[in-house]
Amino acid sequence: MTPTMAVAVAQSKAHKILLPISKCNVSVVGRQDLNLTEMIDLALSEIATFLDNQRQG
């Protein structure tokens, strides 16, 4: 991710769901030790919850 991309994501008003992947000399502290498939499953669950809340509220 480039700095320009990071700024664009951070400034977006959209709801963001990020996958904490430790790569390229970046360590994400406090993340669960999950594989990519498990993280995607959790992200999909979070998206479903977000969409349900949007429909209700």
N, CA, C and O atoms as a Tinker XYZ file with bonds, in Angstrom:
   228  protein
     1  N      0.845000   -1.166000    0.000000    73     2
     2  CA     0.000000    0.000000    0.000000    64     1     3
     3  C      0.894000    1.232000    0.000000    63     2     4     5
     4  O      1.837000    1.336000    0.784000    81     3
     5  N      0.589000    2.132000   -0.864000    73     3     6
     6  CA     1.365000    3.368000   -0.943000    64     5     7
     7  C      0.838000    4.383000    0.072000    63     6     8     9
     8  O     -0.287000    4.253000    0.553000    81     7
     9  N      1.642000    5.385000    0.394000    73     7    10
    10  CA     1.151000    6.424000    1.297000    64     9    11
    11  C     -0.117000    7.107000    0.771000    63    10    12    13
    12  O     -1.012000    7.434000    1.551000    81    11
    13  N     -0.196000    7.321000   -0.529000    73    11    14
    14  CA    -1.377000    7.948000   -1.115000    64    13    15
    15  C     -2.608000    7.064000   -0.925000    63    14    16    17
    16  O     -3.695000    7.561000   -0.629000    81    15
    17  N     -2.436000    5.769000   -1.093000    73    15    18
    18  CA    -3.544000    4.840000   -0.892000    64    17    19
    19  C     -3.980000    4.847000    0.572000    63    18    20    21
    20  O     -5.176000    4.841000    0.864000    81    19
    21  N     -3.024000    4.858000    1.483000    73    19    22
    22  CA    -3.337000    4.861000    2.916000    64    21    23
    23  C     -4.126000    6.106000    3.295000    63    22    24    25
    24  O     -5.082000    6.022000    4.065000    81    23
    25  N     -3.739000    7.244000    2.768000    73    23    26
    26  CA    -4.457000    8.490000    3.051000    64    25    27
    27  C     -5.878000    8.413000    2.489000    63    26    28    29
    28  O     -6.831000    8.811000    3.159000    81    27
    29  N     -6.022000    7.908000    1.277000    73    27    30
    30  CA    -7.350000    7.801000    0.668000    64    29    31
    31  C     -8.269000    6.905000    1.495000    63    30    32    33
    32  O     -9.439000    7.232000    1.696000    81    31
    33  N     -7.752000    5.788000    1.969000    73    31    34
    34  CA    -8.553000    4.876000    2.795000    64    33    35
    35  C     -8.898000    5.547000    4.121000    63    34    36    37
    36  O    -10.048000    5.509000    4.558000    81    35
    37  N     -7.915000    6.152000    4.750000    73    35    38
    38  CA    -8.139000    6.776000    6.058000    64    37    39
    39  C     -9.142000    7.930000    5.975000    63    38    40    41
    40  O     -9.930000    8.128000    6.900000    81    39
    41  N     -9.122000    8.680000    4.893000    73    39    42
    42  CA   -10.011000    9.833000    4.764000    64    41    43
    43  C    -11.406000    9.462000    4.271000    63    42    44    45
    44  O    -12.324000   10.278000    4.352000    81    43
    45  N    -11.575000    8.267000    3.772000    73    43    46
    46  CA   -12.886000    7.841000    3.284000    64    45    47
    47  C    -13.875000    7.755000    4.438000    63    46    48    49
    48  O    -13.526000    7.323000    5.536000    81    47
    49  N    -15.103000    8.166000    4.182000    73    47    50
    50  CA   -16.153000    8.085000    5.196000    64    49    51
    51  C    -16.780000    6.695000    5.236000    63    50    52    53
    52  O    -17.614000    6.415000    6.097000    81    51
    53  N    -16.388000    5.833000    4.319000    73    51    54
    54  CA   -16.937000    4.479000    4.255000    64    53    55
    55  C    -16.537000    3.669000    5.485000    63    54    56    57
    56  O    -15.501000    3.922000    6.099000    81    55
    57  N    -17.373000    2.692000    5.835000    73    55    58
    58  CA   -17.038000    1.751000    6.901000    64    57    59
    59  C    -15.877000    0.894000    6.398000    63    58    60    61
    60  O    -15.924000    0.391000    5.276000    81    59
    61  N    -14.861000    0.726000    7.197000    73    59    62
    62  CA   -13.664000   -0.005000    6.775000    64    61    63
    63  C    -13.510000   -1.289000    7.570000    63    62    64    65
    64  O    -13.705000   -1.307000    8.785000    81    63
    65  N    -13.162000   -2.355000    6.879000    73    63    66
    66  CA   -12.847000   -3.627000    7.524000    64    65    67
    67  C    -11.457000   -4.014000    7.029000    63    66    68    69
    68  O    -11.255000   -4.276000    5.843000    81    67
    69  N    -10.507000   -4.045000    7.955000    73    67    70
    70  CA    -9.116000   -4.296000    7.598000    64    69    71
    71  C     -8.678000   -5.673000    8.076000    63    70    72    73
    72  O     -9.075000   -6.121000    9.151000    81    71
    73  N     -7.867000   -6.333000    7.279000    73    71    74
    74  CA    -7.286000   -7.617000    7.665000    64    73    75
    75  C     -5.873000   -7.356000    8.177000    63    74    76    77
    76  O     -5.027000   -6.874000    7.423000    81    75
    77  N     -5.602000   -7.666000    9.446000    73    75    78
    78  CA    -4.297000   -7.378000   10.039000    64    77    79
    79  C     -3.249000   -8.418000    9.645000    63    78    80    81
    80  O     -3.011000   -9.376000   10.381000    81    79
    81  N     -2.637000   -8.229000    8.506000    73    79    82
    82  CA    -1.638000   -9.180000    8.009000    64    81    83
    83  C     -0.250000   -8.613000    8.288000    63    82    84    85
    84  O      0.075000   -7.506000    7.857000    81    83
    85  N      0.557000   -9.370000    9.002000    73    83    86
    86  CA     1.920000   -8.939000    9.317000    64    85    87
    87  C      2.850000   -9.389000    8.195000    63    86    88    89
    88  O      3.198000  -10.565000    8.093000    81    87
    89  N      3.238000   -8.449000    7.370000    73    87    90
    90  CA     4.165000   -8.710000    6.266000    64    89    91
    91  C      5.014000   -7.475000    6.025000    63    90    92    93
    92  O      4.728000   -6.405000    6.563000    81    91
    93  N      6.034000   -7.616000    5.237000    73    91    94
    94  CA     6.863000   -6.481000    4.793000    64    93    95
    95  C      7.394000   -5.673000    5.970000    63    94    96    97
    96  O      7.322000   -4.444000    5.969000    81    95
    97  N      7.921000   -6.355000    6.960000    73    95    98
    98  CA     8.518000   -5.691000    8.124000    64    97    99
    99  C      7.520000   -4.868000    8.929000    63    98   100   101
   100  O      7.889000   -3.870000    9.548000    81    99
   101  N      6.253000   -5.285000    8.922000    73    99   102
   102  CA     5.223000   -4.627000    9.719000    64   101   103
   103  C      4.634000   -5.669000   10.660000    63   102   104   105
   104  O      4.191000   -6.731000   10.224000    81   103
   105  N      4.632000   -5.361000   11.952000    73   103   106
   106  CA     4.025000   -6.239000   12.939000    64   105   107
   107  C      2.772000   -5.579000   13.472000    63   106   108   109
   108  O      2.802000   -4.419000   13.883000    81   107
   109  N      1.670000   -6.311000   13.468000    73   107   110
   110  CA     0.418000   -5.802000   13.993000    64   109   111
   111  C      0.247000   -6.393000   15.389000    63   110   112   113
   112  O      0.012000   -7.593000   15.534000    81   111
   113  N      0.365000   -5.562000   16.402000    73   111   114
   114  CA     0.327000   -6.009000   17.786000    64   113   115
   115  C     -1.120000   -6.258000   18.209000    63   114   116   117
   116  O     -2.018000   -5.479000   17.888000    81   115
   117  N     -1.327000   -7.353000   18.933000    73   115   118
   118  CA    -2.635000   -7.638000   19.491000    64   117   119
   119  C     -3.561000   -8.410000   18.578000    63   118   120   121
   120  O     -4.703000   -8.684000   18.948000    81   119
   121  N     -3.099000   -8.764000   17.404000    73   119   122
   122  CA    -3.976000   -9.508000   16.497000    64   121   123
   123  C     -3.985000  -10.978000   16.872000    63   122   124   125
   124  O     -3.031000  -11.494000   17.455000    81   123
   125  N     -5.076000  -11.640000   16.530000    73   123   126
   126  CA    -5.163000  -13.072000   16.765000    64   125   127
   127  C     -4.276000  -13.793000   15.752000    63   126   128   129
   128  O     -4.024000  -13.275000   14.664000    81   127
   129  N     -3.815000  -14.962000   16.104000    73   127   130
   130  CA    -2.975000  -15.736000   15.205000    64   129   131
   131  C     -3.873000  -16.599000   14.313000    63   130   132   133
   132  O     -4.041000  -17.794000   14.558000    81   131
   133  N     -4.448000  -15.978000   13.274000    73   131   134
   134  CA    -5.359000  -16.664000   12.370000    64   133   135
   135  C     -4.740000  -16.729000   10.983000    63   134   136   137
   136  O     -3.934000  -15.879000   10.604000    81   135
   137  N     -5.137000  -17.765000   10.227000    73   135   138
   138  CA    -4.664000  -17.808000    8.854000    64   137   139
   139  C     -5.565000  -16.918000    7.996000    63   138   140   141
   140  O     -6.588000  -16.424000    8.470000    81   139
   141  N     -5.188000  -16.716000    6.750000    73   139   142
   142  CA    -5.918000  -15.789000    5.883000    64   141   143
   143  C     -7.374000  -16.216000    5.686000    63   142   144   145
   144  O     -8.264000  -15.365000    5.670000    81   143
   145  N     -7.627000  -17.499000    5.538000    73   143   146
   146  CA    -9.001000  -17.988000    5.357000    64   145   147
   147  C     -9.859000  -17.642000    6.562000    63   146   148   149
   148  O    -11.003000  -17.215000    6.408000    81   147
   149  N     -9.316000  -17.823000    7.760000    73   147   150
   150  CA   -10.058000  -17.498000    8.983000    64   149   151
   151  C    -10.320000  -15.991000    9.078000    63   150   152   153
   152  O    -11.398000  -15.573000    9.501000    81   151
   153  N     -9.340000  -15.182000    8.688000    73   151   154
   154  CA    -9.531000  -13.733000    8.717000    64   153   155
   155  C    -10.600000  -13.307000    7.716000    63   154   156   157
   156  O    -11.406000  -12.425000    8.014000    81   155
   157  N    -10.617000  -13.918000    6.536000    73   155   158
   158  CA   -11.629000  -13.595000    5.533000    64   157   159
   159  C    -13.010000  -13.986000    6.045000    63   158   160   161
   160  O    -13.969000  -13.233000    5.875000    81   159
   161  N    -13.119000  -15.150000    6.666000    73   159   162
   162  CA   -14.403000  -15.566000    7.251000    64   161   163
   163  C    -14.891000  -14.555000    8.283000    63   162   164   165
   164  O    -16.072000  -14.208000    8.301000    81   163
   165  N    -13.993000  -14.081000    9.140000    73   163   166
   166  CA   -14.366000  -13.072000   10.140000    64   165   167
   167  C    -14.757000  -11.754000    9.482000    63   166   168   169
   168  O    -15.691000  -11.086000    9.924000    81   167
   169  N    -14.038000  -11.384000    8.424000    73   167   170
   170  CA   -14.373000  -10.153000    7.710000    64   169   171
   171  C    -15.755000  -10.255000    7.082000    63   170   172   173
   172  O    -16.532000   -9.302000    7.139000    81   171
   173  N    -16.068000  -11.394000    6.486000    73   171   174
   174  CA   -17.392000  -11.585000    5.892000    64   173   175
   175  C    -18.492000  -11.519000    6.946000    63   174   176   177
   176  O    -19.564000  -10.962000    6.706000    81   175
   177  N    -18.218000  -12.085000    8.102000    73   175   178
   178  CA   -19.173000  -12.012000    9.206000    64   177   179
   179  C    -19.382000  -10.569000    9.649000    63   178   180   181
   180  O    -20.511000  -10.155000    9.914000    81   179
   181  N    -18.308000   -9.811000    9.729000    73   179   182
   182  CA   -18.388000   -8.395000   10.110000    64   181   183
   183  C    -19.173000   -7.602000    9.067000    63   182   184   185
   184  O    -19.963000   -6.725000    9.419000    81   183
   185  N    -18.961000   -7.903000    7.799000    73   183   186
   186  CA   -19.698000   -7.231000    6.727000    64   185   187
   187  C    -21.187000   -7.534000    6.845000    63   186   188   189
   188  O    -22.016000   -6.634000    6.711000    81   187
   189  N    -21.530000   -8.790000    7.093000    73   187   190
   190  CA   -22.936000   -9.176000    7.245000    64   189   191
   191  C    -23.573000   -8.435000    8.418000    63   190   192   193
   192  O    -24.699000   -7.952000    8.307000    81   191
   193  N    -22.867000   -8.344000    9.532000    73   191   194
   194  CA   -23.379000   -7.630000   10.703000    64   193   195
   195  C    -23.564000   -6.144000   10.378000    63   194   196   197
   196  O    -24.581000   -5.548000   10.734000    81   195
   197  N    -22.593000   -5.561000    9.711000    73   195   198
   198  CA   -22.675000   -4.155000    9.324000    64   197   199
   199  C    -23.892000   -3.915000    8.438000    63   198   200   201
   200  O    -24.647000   -2.970000    8.663000    81   199
   201  N    -24.085000   -4.764000    7.433000    73   199   202
   202  CA   -25.215000   -4.599000    6.512000    64   201   203
   203  C    -26.542000   -4.775000    7.238000    63   202   204   205
   204  O    -27.496000   -4.043000    6.972000    81   203
   205  N    -26.612000   -5.742000    8.153000    73   203   206
   206  CA   -27.847000   -5.933000    8.939000    64   205   207
   207  C    -28.157000   -4.678000    9.755000    63   206   208   209
   208  O    -29.306000   -4.240000    9.812000    81   207
   209  N    -27.146000   -4.109000   10.376000    73   207   210
   210  CA   -27.332000   -2.885000   11.173000    64   209   211
   211  C    -27.765000   -1.714000   10.300000    63   210   212   213
   212  O    -28.570000   -0.889000   10.732000    81   211
   213  N    -27.244000   -1.629000    9.079000    73   211   214
   214  CA   -27.629000   -0.562000    8.166000    64   213   215
   215  C    -29.100000   -0.688000    7.763000    63   214   216   217
   216  O    -29.809000    0.312000    7.651000    81   215
   217  N    -29.541000   -1.908000    7.551000    73   215   218
   218  CA   -30.928000   -2.156000    7.157000    64   217   219
   219  C    -31.901000   -1.816000    8.295000    63   218   220   221
   220  O    -33.006000   -1.329000    8.057000    81   219
   221  N    -31.465000   -2.084000    9.543000    73   219   222
   222  CA   -32.326000   -1.871000   10.706000    64   221   223
   223  C    -32.363000   -0.409000   11.144000    63   222   224   225
   224  O    -33.353000    0.055000   11.709000    81   223
   225  N    -31.290000    0.297000   10.881000    73   223   226
   226  CA   -31.211000    1.616000   11.477000    64   225   227
   227  C    -31.260000    2.730000   10.551000    63   226   228
   228  O    -31.199000    3.885000   10.971000    81   227
